[in-house]
Amino acid sequence: MLRIVLGNTEVSVPPMPDDHPEIVLKTIGAIRRSGLRPGKEVELVVHTHDDLVAGIPLEAEAGFASWLASVMGTRAFPGDLTIAVVRPLDGKRRKKKDRLIVLTPEGEESDLVSIARRSPNATVLIGGFREGEFDRKVLDSADARVSLGKESLTVWAAVEQALAAWKKGSSKKG
């Protein structure tokens, strides 16, 4: 299972005028187009910049209203980013064999497909912000820090690369 966590995402509850819901919406679209089965092969967790954590129901019709409803519903709970990466949607802690991979420009350039083959169950943490970096505490908790190249990517481009890598890495032909 690939668990994507959008960390410090530029959205608020209730929504604010300077929010960027397109970060979440384009991520949902990328997951739906990926061919990975929501809930079975991939899940999405959003950590907001005001420290609310919510599992996103990928089966629901896309739209900010359905995302906001999920945040206001029972699948949301207060918590900082460290809670978001260690607590799967079922409430159990991340297993030791499940790797935490942080996508960051400060990481080592690495082949995500080979990482996916070695770690089919992983949490991939992607910054849900347009500029900046995770704090040192988050980076230090990662099993791997991976850079996707020298150029900065949009959030959804990073998500699409992670999805493609896990799809290819989990296929029998590879």
Buried (B, 14 or more C-beta within 10 A) or exposed (E): BBBBBBBBBBBBBEEEEEBBBBBBBBBBBBBBEBEBEBEEBBBBBBBBBEEBBBBBBBEBEBEBEBBBBBBEEEBBEEBBBEBBBBBBBEEEEBEEEBBBBBBBBEBEEBEBBEBBBEBBEBBBBBBBBEEEBBEEEBBEBBBBBBBBEEEEBEBBBBBBBBBBBBBBBBEEEE
